[in-house]
């Protein structure tokens, strides 16, 4: 399992964060999603054999937001 933090551009309300969380939790291979609305971040834990960063980023883009892997 791998946990990655993403910055999400355009997420500004509870409805936005709930939509992202719901979609990512339905994504095959994703085991845990934590959305932090106040700092526009999403932590995603996933099985690297089933999903990768680009799939997560594309899923978020489907909802009209831009996700980028957070800099450490």
GROMACS elastic network, one bead per residue, 0.5 to 0.9 nm:
[ bonds ]
;  ai    aj funct       b0    kb
    1    31     6  0.86493   500
    1    45     6  0.65382   500
    1    46     6  0.54798   500
    1    48     6  0.64162   500
    1    49     6  0.88614   500
    2    44     6  0.80620   500
    2    45     6  0.54407   500
    2    46     6  0.54908   500
    2    47     6  0.64257   500
    2    48     6  0.66793   500
    3    32     6  0.86841   500
    3    43     6  0.66648   500
    3    44     6  0.54343   500
    3    46     6  0.64795   500
    4    42     6  0.81922   500
    4    43     6  0.56457   500
    4    44     6  0.54584   500
    4    45     6  0.65359   500
    4    46     6  0.84655   500
    4    53     6  0.81699   500
    4    69     6  0.72491   500
    4    70     6  0.80628   500
    5    41     6  0.67418   500
    5    42     6  0.56756   500
    5    44     6  0.65026   500
    5    45     6  0.89947   500
    5    68     6  0.86160   500
    5    69     6  0.60732   500
    5    70     6  0.55607   500
    5    71     6  0.85182   500
    6    40     6  0.84555   500
    6    41     6  0.55570   500
    6    42     6  0.51952   500
    6    43     6  0.63816   500
    6    44     6  0.80106   500
    6    57     6  0.85524   500
    6    67     6  0.59369   500
    6    68     6  0.53216   500
    6    71     6  0.85391   500
    7    39     6  0.82729   500
    7    40     6  0.58941   500
    7    42     6  0.65584   500
    7    66     6  0.80997   500
    7    67     6  0.55522   500
    7    68     6  0.53646   500
    7    69     6  0.62083   500
    7    70     6  0.53950   500
    7    71     6  0.87522   500
    8    11     6  0.62396   500
    8    39     6  0.89602   500
    8    40     6  0.53807   500
    8    41     6  0.57486   500
    8    42     6  0.70803   500
    8    60     6  0.82361   500
    8    65     6  0.65654   500
    8    66     6  0.55745   500
    8    68     6  0.66280   500
    8    69     6  0.88373   500
    9    12     6  0.85426   500
    9    40     6  0.69971   500
    9    41     6  0.88631   500
    9    65     6  0.58279   500
    9    66     6  0.50913   500
    9    67     6  0.63414   500
    9    68     6  0.83359   500
   10    16     6  0.85127   500
   10    40     6  0.82523   500
   10    64     6  0.79584   500
   10    65     6  0.54990   500
   10    66     6  0.70114   500
   11    14     6  0.84654   500
   11    15     6  0.88503   500
   11    16     6  0.55415   500
   11    17     6  0.65101   500
   11    20     6  0.89122   500
   11    37     6  0.71073   500
   11    40     6  0.62748   500
   11    41     6  0.89443   500
   11    65     6  0.68367   500
   11    66     6  0.88374   500
   12    15     6  0.84331   500
   12    16     6  0.65161   500
   12    17     6  0.78044   500
   12    37     6  0.69745   500
   12    38     6  0.82834   500
   12    40     6  0.76687   500
   13    16     6  0.52748   500
   13    17     6  0.65215   500
   13    18     6  0.87718   500
   13    37     6  0.70683   500
   14    17     6  0.51385   500
   14    18     6  0.60587   500
   14    19     6  0.85416   500
   14    37     6  0.70994   500
   15    18     6  0.51400   500
   15    19     6  0.61306   500
   15    20     6  0.86855   500
   16    19     6  0.52889   500
   16    20     6  0.63799   500
   16    21     6  0.86981   500
   16    37     6  0.85628   500
   16    63     6  0.86704   500
   17    20     6  0.52166   500
   17    21     6  0.61230   500
   17    22     6  0.85705   500
   17    35     6  0.62350   500
   17    36     6  0.77118   500
   17    37     6  0.62798   500
   17    40     6  0.86437   500
   17    42     6  0.88514   500
   18    21     6  0.50575   500
   18    22     6  0.59968   500
   18    23     6  0.85696   500
   18    35     6  0.79802   500
   19    22     6  0.51741   500
   19    23     6  0.61852   500
   19    24     6  0.85711   500
   19    63     6  0.78058   500
   20    23     6  0.53234   500
   20    24     6  0.60917   500
   20    25     6  0.85011   500
   20    35     6  0.79059   500
   20    42     6  0.87590   500
   20    59     6  0.83556   500
   20    60     6  0.63735   500
   20    63     6  0.73566   500
   20    65     6  0.89352   500
   21    24     6  0.53225   500
   21    25     6  0.60646   500
   21    26     6  0.87164   500
   21    33     6  0.62026   500
   21    34     6  0.72236   500
   21    35     6  0.64838   500
   21    42     6  0.83998   500
   22    25     6  0.53149   500
   22    26     6  0.65079   500
   22    33     6  0.87534   500
   23    26     6  0.52751   500
   23    27     6  0.65906   500
   23    59     6  0.72972   500
   23    60     6  0.79599   500
   23    63     6  0.87707   500
   24    27     6  0.50839   500
   24    28     6  0.85633   500
   24    30     6  0.68907   500
   24    32     6  0.86047   500
   24    33     6  0.69628   500
   24    44     6  0.81561   500
   24    56     6  0.72556   500
   24    59     6  0.69639   500
   24    60     6  0.77098   500
   25    28     6  0.80008   500
   25    29     6  0.88568   500
   25    30     6  0.60501   500
   25    31     6  0.69631   500
   25    32     6  0.68023   500
   25    33     6  0.64219   500
   26    29     6  0.87305   500
   26    30     6  0.74563   500
   27    30     6  0.57021   500
   27    31     6  0.87725   500
   27    51     6  0.82721   500
   27    55     6  0.88928   500
   27    56     6  0.82575   500
   27    59     6  0.81641   500
   28    31     6  0.84502   500
   28    46     6  0.87253   500
   28    47     6  0.88172   500
   28    50     6  0.67840   500
   28    51     6  0.70586   500
   29    45     6  0.87070   500
   29    46     6  0.54610   500
   29    47     6  0.51074   500
   29    48     6  0.75828   500
   29    49     6  0.77889   500
   29    50     6  0.50809   500
   29    51     6  0.56527   500
   29    52     6  0.89785   500
   30    33     6  0.76302   500
   30    44     6  0.71207   500
   30    45     6  0.59988   500
   30    47     6  0.64241   500
   30    50     6  0.83285   500
   30    51     6  0.73255   500
   30    56     6  0.89709   500
   31    44     6  0.77525   500
   31    45     6  0.56357   500
   31    46     6  0.53928   500
   31    47     6  0.74972   500
   32    43     6  0.79861   500
   32    44     6  0.57767   500
   32    46     6  0.70116   500
   33    42     6  0.70106   500
   33    43     6  0.57565   500
   33    45     6  0.64886   500
   33    46     6  0.89153   500
   34    41     6  0.83625   500
   34    42     6  0.56520   500
   34    43     6  0.50609   500
   34    44     6  0.65526   500
   34    45     6  0.88714   500
   35    40     6  0.76958   500
   35    41     6  0.60916   500
   35    43     6  0.64655   500
   35    44     6  0.86052   500
   36    39     6  0.59391   500
   36    40     6  0.57737   500
   36    41     6  0.51316   500
   36    42     6  0.60158   500
   36    43     6  0.82032   500
   37    41     6  0.66489   500
   37    42     6  0.83263   500
   38    41     6  0.79923   500
   41    67     6  0.88200   500
   41    70     6  0.81802   500
   42    67     6  0.87290   500
   44    56     6  0.84398   500
   46    49     6  0.87294   500
   46    50     6  0.79371   500
   46    51     6  0.67784   500
   46    52     6  0.78940   500
   47    50     6  0.56288   500
   47    51     6  0.62125   500
   47    52     6  0.80532   500
   48    51     6  0.52941   500
   48    52     6  0.57985   500
   48    53     6  0.88649   500
   49    52     6  0.79591   500
   51    54     6  0.82398   500
   51    55     6  0.62556   500
   51    56     6  0.75320   500
   52    55     6  0.54633   500
   52    56     6  0.65592   500
   52    57     6  0.88550   500
   53    56     6  0.51852   500
   53    57     6  0.61773   500
   53    58     6  0.85926   500
   53    69     6  0.79524   500
   54    57     6  0.50129   500
   54    58     6  0.60199   500
   54    59     6  0.85279   500
   55    58     6  0.50414   500
   55    59     6  0.61143   500
   55    60     6  0.87171   500
   56    59     6  0.51377   500
   56    60     6  0.64099   500
   56    61     6  0.86888   500
   56    67     6  0.82199   500
   57    60     6  0.52828   500
   57    61     6  0.62394   500
   57    62     6  0.88324   500
   57    66     6  0.72593   500
   57    67     6  0.53619   500
   57    68     6  0.69377   500
   57    69     6  0.85052   500
   58    62     6  0.62963   500
   58    66     6  0.85800   500
   58    67     6  0.82353   500
   59    62     6  0.52088   500
   59    63     6  0.72457   500
   60    63     6  0.55775   500
   60    64     6  0.69901   500
   60    65     6  0.57860   500
   60    66     6  0.65840   500
   60    67     6  0.63856   500
   61    66     6  0.55641   500
   61    67     6  0.71694   500
   62    65     6  0.74389   500
   63    66     6  0.88857   500
   67    70     6  0.87927   500
   68    71     6  0.88346   500
